[in-house]
Amino acid sequence: MAESSPLVNQQPKPEPAAIFKGSFTDHLANERTFLAWIRTSLGIFAFGCAVAKFSGSSPSIFVMKKSYEDVKPLISGLILISCGIVTLFYSIYRYYRTNRQIIKRDLSDVSQIREPIIATLILLLSMIAILIIFIIL
């Protein structure tokens, strides 16, 4: 009886990059981008909370009975808080979409500059709305 060599029966081990079905650096870059979007959304949310809290208006059930001058900071804070929440959900969507593209190696939509520009324009429009609330109205 001839013994088989241990090298003949061994299966090649898959490389770590093959397990992820994408390069490891691509996944890490996607995660860094995701964390940057999360940090931005938390900053917008925290700024909205600060505007609503430290502006002298106290949110209560009887907001309608207060004057418009008392409610302006609360409205501005709520606009910023809602922008922070929208940015958070957008970042989660973007992370998972990019992760699927990395796994499938789908390079058809590599240039994703359109969506961050739209997100920036929405944030800019909300800031303009806040300025209009404070200056004009």
Buried (B, 14 or more C-beta within 10 A) or exposed (E): EEEEEEEEEEEEEEEEEEEBEBEEEBBEEBEEBBEEBBEBBEEBBEBBBEBBBEBEBEEEEEEEEEEEEBBBBBBBBBBBBBBBBBBBEBBBEBBEBBBEBBEEEEEEEEEEEEEEEEBEEBBEEBBEEBEEBEEEE
